[in-house]
Amino acid sequence: MLVEDLMSTDVVTVGSAASLREAVGQLLEYGVGSVVVLSDEGNPVGIVTESDALRAGYTTERPFAEIPVSKLAHHPVVTTQPSTTIQSVATKMGDNDVKKVPVMDGLELVGIITLTDIVRHLSAIRVEAGEVATSPDEWDLD
């Protein structure tokens, strides 16, 4: 199974000049757990999660409108491609301790894959892995 099979194509974004208030507004409006922070050129430069928003508000005791997303976005952004296997992206998530990975097709942001996406489809992933592991009759041994 590939990333393109599970990724969401509706990626919620904010510009790097946005405030945390704007980012939280996007989180609430779209009912998502993270926003991808984009540079002026449209490249992902960070991710801000619900937990980041809560932590920033609590630790700084500043209004969200005064906190720039560029100061708290996770850098560097771990990305993947649509043609990457789910196993590979899951390993990348674990290695980098991230739960959300923007999907890039060249220089274009085309989606996002999350740990939740993978968990929701775990049964299908296991079935596919089992089929691959138990299909020696398809091997060409001649």
N, C-alpha and C positions, 0 to 999 in steps of 0.2 A: 504494500500500500504506500502511496506517495503523499507528500504534503499537499499537493493540489487536490487530492481526494477529500481532505478533511478541513482545509483552511477556510476561514471566513474571508470573503472578498470585500465586505463593508468595513473598512478600517477607519476608526475614528481618530482624527488627527487634530493637532493644534500647531500653530507656528511657534518658533523658538522665542519670539518676543511676547508670547501670551503669559498671562498671570495664572496662578494656581486656581483662582476663582473661575477663569474661563475654562480651564481643563476640567475642573470638577463639574461645571455646567454641562460639558460634553459627556462626562461619565454618567451623570443623572439623566440627561436627555435621551441618550441612546441605550442606557441600561447595560453598560459594559464595565469591565474592571480595570481598563487601562486605556490611555491615549498615547499615540505615537507622536513624538515631537519632531517636526520637520524644519529643516533649514529653509532659508529663503529660496534655495534652488529646488526644494521639494524632496530632499534626501532625509531619511530618518537619522536623527542625531541623538535621540533618547526616547525613553518610555517613562511615563508617570502612571503609577498605579493608585488604587484607592488607599492602600496602606501608606504609600508615600505622602498622600494628601493629609491623612490623619496624623502621621508622624510630624510632618512639617508644621501643621497648625498647632499641635500640642507643644512641640519643643521650642518653636520660635515665639509663640503667643502673639503672632502678628496676624492681621486680617489676610485672608487668602488673596485679596486683590493686590496686596503689597509683596507677594512672594512670586518671583519669576520662575516659570517652569524650567528655564535653562539652568537654574541653580540646583534643582533637585532631581532632574531627569537622570535615569541610569545611563551611564556612558561606559564604554562604547556599546553601541547597539549590536547585539548578536543577531545575525540575519541568516536566512536560508533561501533556497530556491524551490519552485514548485515541483521540480523533478527529484528532489531529495526524498529518500525513504523515511518513513515514520520512525523506524528504528534509529536511523542516523540523527534525526532532529531531536529525538528523545534523549539520546546520548549527549548531544550538544547542550541541551537544556540542563541535564544533570551536571555536566562538566563545568558549566558557567553559572550554575545556581540561578537560572531564570525560568519563568513559567510562561512567558509570552515571547514569541519570535516573529518579527516582521518577515514577510515573504517578498523577495525581490526577483523580478525578471529583468536581468540586466540592471539598469539604473532606475527602473520603475517599481514603485511599491504596489504590489498586486494583491496582497492579503496579509493575514496574520494567523499563526497557528499557536494554540495555547495548550497547556497541560490538560485543561478541561476537555478540549476537543479530542485529545488522545484517549483520555480515560473514558469518555462517552462511547468511543468506538473500540474499546479494548477487546470485546468479544469478537468482533469482525477481524481485528488485527490478529488475534490468536488463531482463528479459523484459517485465515490466509497463510499464516506462518506454518500451521500444521499441514496444509495442502502442499506447500513447497517442500516441506521436510519429508513427506510421505509419497512422493511421486517418482520413484525410481523407474517405473515402467516407461516414463517419457524420456529417460536419458538415452542418448545414442552412444552405446558402448562399442560399436563396431569400428 
